[in-house]
Amino acid sequence: MKTALQKSPIPKTHAFVVQVLKQTIFDPNWHFHPEYQLFMVLNGEGTRFIGDHVKSFQPGDITFLGPDLPHLWRSDNLKVSSGNRNCAEGIVIYFNENFIGDTLLDKEEGILLRKLFRKSLRGCDVTGDTAKLIGKMILNLPSLEGFDAVLGLMHILNKLSKTDNLNPLASVGYTNTLKEGDTERMNKVYAYVMKHFQRKIPIAELAALTNMTPTSFSRYFKIHANKTFSEFVSEIRIGHACKLLIERKMNASRAGYESGFKTMSNFNKQFKTITNTTPLDYKRRYENTK
């Protein structure tokens, strides 16, 4: 599997890059790059990995990432197999910190932007009314040209720097310890887990996949993912269960079983640990927001 540490080189002739994505799936490679990234999902659903954070994604999600923060948007196989050639659509913006200039960032007028950039090092979800406002601005950005486009991005960053509707994603203690070879190895692990999470996955299987001993793999995964392998699998299963509860309107016992849990007690325990709520309350909360 090809890795890409520098996925978004910005031409020297441009201050930033904005791309409209229309493809079967979002690029399923675990990677990182030196640019800041602002990404809005227009169409598609799946599982999102940012640092040590794991969560499902859906249309309307807006995420702001700082430099060298590993990330991956993996589209659902069910959506891809439906035959829709443009299952994954979004708008992504890449820019470097010097897009604004060190001179401005060092001045009093740049204090809020400096704080915003520090927050982005953990990754941030844009939520609430801010997401609606920023979403409209992102949708308009590809139509702008020249300095109007620069002002458009500056306006977005200014709004983001003044809002409290930013939820941090990666944990405080997370640091990127990946090297180029690690991204390929972690890609194999993530792809394997997404394919087999509905059954028990022995550590020995992943150890063989990555050419390690079981003990070495467990230690390796904990270092790079900032969590144990069993915790990671539980997060994938609970994320899948959340989608089954909402999209397919399954009851909790069926959703737990379809997500790989053998007992309801374990499912409820893991669900509460990861989402801070029960399956029933999660479903009710979603219906109330709708």
C-alpha positions as CSV (number, residue, x, y, z in Angstrom):
1,M,0.0,0.0,0.0
2,K,1.5,3.3,-1.0
3,T,2.1,5.9,1.7
4,A,2.0,9.6,1.3
5,L,3.5,11.8,3.9
6,Q,3.3,14.8,1.5
7,K,-0.1,14.4,0.0
8,S,-0.8,18.1,-0.7
9,P,2.2,20.0,-2.0
10,I,1.1,23.7,-2.5
11,P,2.5,25.2,-5.7
12,K,5.0,28.0,-5.1
13,T,2.7,30.2,-7.2
14,H,-0.2,29.8,-4.8
15,A,-0.9,30.8,-1.2
16,F,-3.1,27.8,-0.6
17,V,-5.0,25.0,-2.3
18,V,-8.7,24.2,-2.3
19,Q,-9.9,21.0,-3.9
20,V,-13.4,19.7,-4.6
21,L,-13.3,15.9,-4.1
22,K,-15.7,13.6,-6.0
23,Q,-14.7,10.0,-5.9
24,T,-15.8,6.5,-5.0
25,I,-14.1,6.6,-1.6
26,F,-12.0,9.0,0.3
27,D,-8.3,8.2,0.2
28,P,-8.0,5.3,2.6
29,N,-4.4,5.8,3.5
30,W,-3.2,6.7,7.0
31,H,-0.9,9.7,6.4
32,F,0.2,13.1,7.6
33,H,1.6,16.2,6.0
34,P,3.1,19.6,7.0
35,E,0.1,21.7,5.9
36,Y,-2.9,22.7,7.9
37,Q,-6.1,21.1,6.6
38,L,-9.7,22.2,6.7
39,F,-12.1,19.5,5.4
40,M,-15.8,19.4,4.9
41,V,-17.7,16.2,4.1
42,L,-20.4,16.7,1.5
43,N,-21.4,13.2,0.8
44,G,-20.3,9.8,2.2
45,E,-20.2,8.0,5.6
46,G,-17.6,5.9,7.3
47,T,-15.0,5.9,10.1
48,R,-12.6,8.7,10.7
49,F,-9.2,8.3,12.4
50,I,-7.3,11.4,13.7
51,G,-4.3,10.8,15.9
52,D,-5.7,8.5,18.6
53,H,-9.3,9.6,18.0
54,V,-11.8,7.3,16.3
55,K,-15.3,8.4,15.3
56,S,-17.8,7.9,12.4
57,F,-18.2,10.7,9.9
58,Q,-21.2,11.9,7.9
59,P,-22.1,14.7,5.5
60,G,-21.8,18.2,7.0
61,D,-18.8,17.3,9.2
62,I,-16.1,20.0,9.3
63,T,-12.7,19.2,10.7
64,F,-9.6,21.4,11.1
65,L,-6.2,19.7,11.4
66,G,-2.8,21.0,12.3
67,P,0.5,20.0,10.6
68,D,1.8,16.4,10.9
69,L,-1.3,15.1,12.6
70,P,-2.0,11.5,11.2
71,H,-5.4,11.1,9.8
72,L,-7.6,8.9,7.7
73,W,-11.2,8.9,6.4
74,R,-12.3,5.4,5.6
75,S,-15.6,5.1,3.6
76,D,-18.1,2.4,4.6
77,N,-18.0,-0.7,2.4
78,L,-21.8,-0.8,2.2
79,K,-21.9,2.6,0.7
80,V,-19.2,1.8,-1.8
81,S,-20.8,-1.5,-2.9
82,S,-24.1,0.3,-3.7
83,G,-22.6,1.2,-7.1
84,N,-22.6,5.0,-6.6
85,R,-19.4,6.2,-8.3
86,N,-19.4,9.4,-6.3
87,C,-20.0,8.0,-2.8
88,A,-17.4,10.3,-1.3
89,E,-17.6,14.1,-1.9
90,G,-16.0,16.9,0.0
91,I,-14.0,20.1,0.0
92,V,-10.5,20.2,1.4
93,I,-8.3,23.3,1.9
94,Y,-4.5,23.1,2.5
95,F,-2.4,26.0,3.7
96,N,0.9,26.6,5.5
97,E,1.3,28.8,8.6
98,N,3.3,31.3,6.5
99,F,0.2,31.8,4.4
100,I,-0.6,34.5,6.9
101,G,3.0,35.5,7.6
102,D,5.1,35.4,10.8
103,T,4.9,39.2,11.1
104,L,1.1,39.3,11.6
105,L,1.1,36.2,13.8
106,D,3.6,37.8,16.2
107,K,1.5,40.9,16.6
108,E,-1.5,41.5,18.9
109,E,-3.9,41.2,16.0
110,G,-2.7,37.6,15.5
111,I,-3.2,36.3,19.1
112,L,-6.5,34.5,18.3
113,L,-5.1,32.9,15.2
114,R,-2.1,31.6,17.1
115,K,-4.5,30.1,19.6
116,L,-6.5,28.5,16.8
117,F,-3.4,27.0,15.3
118,R,-2.4,25.5,18.6
119,K,-5.8,24.0,19.0
120,S,-5.6,22.4,15.6
121,L,-2.5,20.4,16.6
122,R,-5.0,18.0,18.2
123,G,-7.5,18.3,15.5
124,C,-10.9,20.0,16.0
125,D,-14.5,19.3,15.0
126,V,-16.4,22.5,14.1
127,T,-19.9,22.2,15.7
128,G,-23.1,24.0,16.3
129,D,-24.1,27.3,14.6
130,T,-20.5,27.8,13.7
131,A,-20.5,24.7,11.5
132,K,-23.5,26.0,9.6
133,L,-21.8,29.4,9.0
134,I,-18.4,28.0,8.1
135,G,-20.0,25.3,5.9
136,K,-21.6,28.0,3.7
137,M,-18.2,29.8,3.5
138,I,-16.4,26.7,2.5
139,L,-18.9,25.9,-0.2
140,N,-18.4,29.3,-1.7
141,L,-14.5,29.2,-1.5
142,P,-13.9,27.2,-4.7
143,S,-15.7,29.8,-6.8
144,L,-13.4,32.6,-5.6
145,E,-10.3,33.6,-7.5
146,G,-7.2,35.7,-6.8
147,F,-7.1,37.8,-3.7
148,D,-10.8,37.2,-3.2
149,A,-10.0,33.6,-2.5
150,V,-7.3,34.6,0.0
151,L,-9.8,36.9,1.8
152,G,-12.4,34.1,1.8
153,L,-10.0,31.8,3.6
154,M,-8.9,34.6,6.0
155,H,-12.6,35.2,6.8
156,I,-13.1,31.5,7.6
157,L,-10.0,31.4,9.9
158,N,-11.1,34.6,11.6
159,K,-14.5,33.1,12.4
160,L,-12.9,29.9,13.7
161,S,-10.5,31.8,15.9
162,K,-13.5,33.5,17.7
163,T,-15.8,30.6,18.3
164,D,-16.1,28.1,21.2
165,N,-17.7,25.5,18.9
166,L,-14.5,23.6,18.4
167,N,-14.2,20.1,19.9
168,P,-10.6,18.8,20.3
169,L,-10.1,15.3,18.9
170,A,-6.7,13.7,19.6
171,S,-6.0,13.3,23.3
172,V,-3.7,15.8,25.2
173,G,-0.9,13.3,25.5
174,Y,-1.0,12.2,21.8
175,T,2.2,12.7,19.8
176,N,3.0,11.6,16.3
177,T,5.7,9.0,16.5
178,L,5.2,7.6,13.0
179,K,7.8,7.2,10.4
180,E,7.2,6.6,6.7
181,G,7.4,2.8,7.1
182,D,5.0,3.0,10.1
183,T,2.2,4.5,8.0
184,E,2.2,1.5,5.7
185,R,2.2,-0.9,8.6
186,M,-0.6,0.9,10.4
187,N,-2.6,1.1,7.1
188,K,-2.5,-2.7,7.0
189,V,-3.7,-3.0,10.6
190,Y,-6.6,-0.5,10.1
191,A,-7.7,-2.1,6.9
192,Y,-7.6,-5.6,8.5
193,V,-9.6,-4.5,11.5
194,M,-12.2,-2.7,9.5
195,K,-12.7,-5.9,7.5
196,H,-12.8,-8.3,10.4
197,F,-14.0,-6.4,13.5
198,Q,-17.3,-8.3,13.7
199,R,-15.5,-11.4,14.9
200,K,-12.8,-11.9,17.4
201,I,-9.4,-10.9,16.1
202,P,-6.5,-12.6,17.9
203,I,-3.4,-10.6,18.4
204,A,-1.5,-13.4,16.7
205,E,-3.2,-12.6,13.4
206,L,-2.1,-8.9,13.4
207,A,1.4,-10.0,14.6
208,A,1.7,-12.2,11.5
209,L,0.3,-9.5,9.3
210,T,3.0,-7.0,10.5
211,N,5.8,-9.6,10.8
212,M,6.1,-9.2,14.6
213,T,5.7,-11.3,17.6
214,P,2.4,-10.9,19.5
215,T,4.2,-9.1,22.3
216,S,6.0,-6.8,20.0
217,F,2.9,-5.9,18.1
218,S,1.0,-5.1,21.3
219,R,3.8,-2.8,22.4
220,Y,4.1,-1.2,18.9
221,F,0.4,-0.5,18.6
222,K,0.2,1.0,22.0
223,I,3.0,3.4,21.3
224,H,1.7,4.6,17.9
225,A,-2.1,4.5,18.6
226,N,-1.9,5.7,22.2
227,K,-4.3,2.9,23.2
228,T,-4.3,-0.9,23.4
229,F,-5.4,-2.9,20.4
230,S,-8.5,-4.2,22.3
231,E,-9.5,-0.6,23.1
232,F,-9.1,0.3,19.4
233,V,-11.3,-2.7,18.2
234,S,-14.0,-1.7,20.8
235,E,-14.1,1.8,19.4
236,I,-14.5,0.5,15.9
237,R,-17.3,-1.8,17.0
238,I,-19.1,0.9,19.0
239,G,-18.8,3.3,16.0
240,H,-20.4,0.7,13.8
241,A,-23.2,0.1,16.4
242,C,-24.0,3.8,16.5
243,K,-24.6,3.8,12.8
244,L,-26.8,0.7,13.0
245,L,-28.8,2.3,15.8
246,I,-29.4,5.4,13.8
247,E,-29.3,4.5,10.1
248,R,-31.0,1.1,10.2
249,K,-33.0,1.8,13.4
250,M,-31.9,-1.5,15.0
251,N,-32.6,-2.2,18.6
252,A,-29.6,-2.3,21.0
253,S,-29.2,-6.1,21.2
254,R,-29.2,-6.5,17.4
255,A,-26.8,-3.6,16.9
256,G,-24.4,-5.0,19.5
257,Y,-24.5,-8.5,18.0
258,E,-24.0,-7.2,14.4
259,S,-21.0,-5.1,15.7
260,G,-19.1,-8.1,17.1
261,F,-20.2,-8.2,20.8
262,K,-21.2,-11.6,22.2
263,T,-23.0,-10.3,25.3
264,M,-25.3,-7.4,26.0
265,S,-23.6,-6.7,29.3
266,N,-20.2,-6.2,27.5
267,F,-21.8,-4.1,24.7
268,N,-23.6,-1.8,27.2
269,K,-20.4,-1.4,29.2
270,Q,-18.2,-0.6,26.2
271,F,-20.9,1.7,24.7
272,K,-21.1,3.7,28.0
273,T,-17.3,3.9,28.3
274,I,-16.8,5.2,24.8
275,T,-19.9,7.4,24.2
276,N,-20.7,8.4,27.9
277,T,-24.3,7.3,27.3
278,T,-26.4,4.2,26.8
279,P,-27.5,2.9,23.4
280,L,-31.1,3.9,24.1
281,D,-30.2,7.4,25.2
282,Y,-27.8,7.8,22.2
283,K,-30.7,6.9,19.8
284,R,-33.1,9.3,21.6
285,R,-30.6,12.1,21.5
286,Y,-30.1,11.7,17.8
287,E,-33.8,11.7,17.1
288,N,-34.3,14.8,19.3
289,T,-31.6,16.7,17.3
290,K,-33.4,15.7,14.1
